[in-house]
Amino acid sequence: MSVEGIWDLSVSTPIGKIKAVVELRHEHGVLAGTAHSGGEKVPLTDVALDGDRLSWKQAVTEPMRLNVTFDVTLDGPTMTGTSKAGRLPASRVTGRRRVLTTGAAHPGE
């Protein structure tokens, strides 16, 4: 299953919904990516795809400094699952793969 592309995410946290963009790509045969949210751009770590299950970790500084683990299931152009930050409750994650048109801007532009 190809997971590469740009994904628009919505994370339902205890403090409200957070919108983010995740860009996934293969670099030197390894799945890698970056996340963009609120003007912040962070690399994804420990990106793993096992069948239709995708997981990764990322550090965030807004709204507070946290290390977050994502665990989602892919279903074609959509993903659903959870994110977890330390002892905080798990947050529901939904995402949709962006359909790019010729000349489309990259995330954060």
HELIX and SHEET records of a PDB file:
SHEET    1   A 9 GLU A  40  PRO A  43  0                                        
SHEET    2   A 9 VAL A  30  SER A  37 -1                                        
SHEET    3   A 9 GLY A  16  GLU A  27 -1                                        
SHEET    4   A 9 GLY A   5  THR A  13 -1                                        
SHEET    5   A 9 SER A  91  ARG A  97 -1                                        
SHEET    6   A 9 THR A  78  ALA A  85 -1                                        
SHEET    7   A 9 LEU A  66  ASP A  75 -1                                        
SHEET    8   A 9 ARG A  53  VAL A  60 -1                                        
SHEET    9   A 9 THR A  45  ASP A  50 -1                                        
END                                                                             
